[in-house]
Amino acid sequence: MPRSFTSRRPDAGTLQLVGPINGATISDTTPTLEWKNAATDEFYYEVQLSADPNFNMDPRTATAPVFWNLLHGGQSTPPNSWTVA
């Protein structure tokens, strides 16, 4: 008997930034990014960081590297956060 499994496609529209404030200039070299997610069944997040505001990943034209991490929001402290190390 064939079986199938489907899940809802993640939607960034359910995310809300908690801190830092959007557009803020950060002087701390190890800031913590915090967010809330209305979709409580989503808990894995890909977090990207770059000094390049355009997140340009073309090695010929990029002005800074783009770093990314996959994390479990329930395992971070505080929950749904990522601290730059």
C-alpha contacts under 8 A as a table, 3 or more apart, distances in Angstrom:
res1	aa1	res2	aa2	distance
10	P	42	E	7.41
11	D	14	T	6.07
11	D	15	L	7.99
12	A	15	L	5.46
13	G	16	Q	7.95
14	T	37	N	5.47
14	T	38	A	5.16
14	T	39	A	6.05
15	L	35	W	6.76
15	L	36	K	5.76
15	L	37	N	4.48
15	L	38	A	6.55
15	L	39	A	7.96
16	Q	35	W	5.53
16	Q	36	K	5.10
16	Q	37	N	6.19
17	L	20	P	7.56
17	L	21	I	7.42
17	L	22	N	7.45
17	L	34	E	6.37
17	L	35	W	4.43
17	L	36	K	6.45
18	V	21	I	7.09
18	V	33	L	7.72
18	V	34	E	5.18
18	V	35	W	4.71
18	V	36	K	6.63
19	G	22	N	7.51
19	G	32	T	7.61
19	G	33	L	5.77
19	G	34	E	5.17
19	G	35	W	6.88
20	P	24	A	6.75
20	P	32	T	7.58
20	P	33	L	6.28
20	P	34	E	7.28
21	I	24	A	5.47
26	I	29	T	7.82
26	I	31	P	7.48
28	D	31	P	5.57
29	T	84	V	7.51
30	T	83	T	6.31
30	T	84	V	4.67
30	T	85	A	5.78
31	P	83	T	5.73
31	P	84	V	5.71
32	T	81	S	6.59
32	T	82	W	5.51
32	T	83	T	4.08
32	T	84	V	6.35
33	L	81	S	5.36
33	L	82	W	5.23
33	L	83	T	6.21
34	E	78	P	7.97
34	E	80	N	5.90
34	E	81	S	4.28
34	E	82	W	6.70
35	W	80	N	5.71
35	W	81	S	6.39
36	K	80	N	6.69
37	N	40	T	6.25
37	N	42	E	7.69
39	A	42	E	5.78
40	T	43	F	7.24
43	F	72	H	5.58
43	F	73	G	5.12
43	F	74	G	6.46
43	F	80	N	7.96
44	Y	70	L	6.91
44	Y	71	L	5.62
44	Y	72	H	4.56
44	Y	73	G	6.03
45	Y	70	L	5.65
45	Y	71	L	5.39
45	Y	72	H	6.40
45	Y	73	G	6.83
46	E	68	W	6.59
46	E	69	N	5.56
46	E	70	L	4.47
46	E	71	L	6.45
47	V	68	W	5.35
47	V	69	N	5.29
47	V	70	L	6.42
47	V	71	L	7.64
47	V	82	W	7.75
48	Q	66	V	6.72
48	Q	67	F	5.56
48	Q	68	W	4.18
48	Q	69	N	6.62
49	L	66	V	5.72
49	L	67	F	5.17
49	L	68	W	6.22
50	S	53	P	6.94
50	S	55	F	6.17
50	S	64	A	6.51
50	S	65	P	6.04
50	S	66	V	4.68
50	S	67	F	6.35
51	A	55	F	7.92
51	A	64	A	5.85
51	A	65	P	7.45
51	A	66	V	7.79
52	D	55	F	5.31
52	D	56	N	6.81
52	D	62	A	7.61
52	D	63	T	6.12
52	D	64	A	5.43
52	D	65	P	7.52
52	D	66	V	7.73
55	F	62	A	7.97
55	F	66	V	6.20
56	N	61	T	7.44
56	N	62	A	5.18
56	N	63	T	7.53
56	N	64	A	7.86
56	N	66	V	7.49
57	M	61	T	7.98
57	M	62	A	5.87
57	M	65	P	7.03
57	M	66	V	6.52
58	D	61	T	5.59
58	D	62	A	5.49
59	P	62	A	5.45
62	A	65	P	7.05
71	L	75	Q	7.92
71	L	76	S	7.80
72	H	75	Q	5.44
72	H	76	S	6.73
72	H	80	N	7.77
73	G	76	S	5.43
73	G	79	P	5.51
73	G	80	N	4.14
73	G	81	S	6.52
74	G	79	P	5.19
74	G	80	N	6.32
75	Q	79	P	6.49
76	S	79	P	4.89
76	S	80	N	6.16
76	S	81	S	5.92
76	S	82	W	6.90
77	T	80	N	7.55
77	T	81	S	6.55
77	T	82	W	7.90
78	P	81	S	5.90
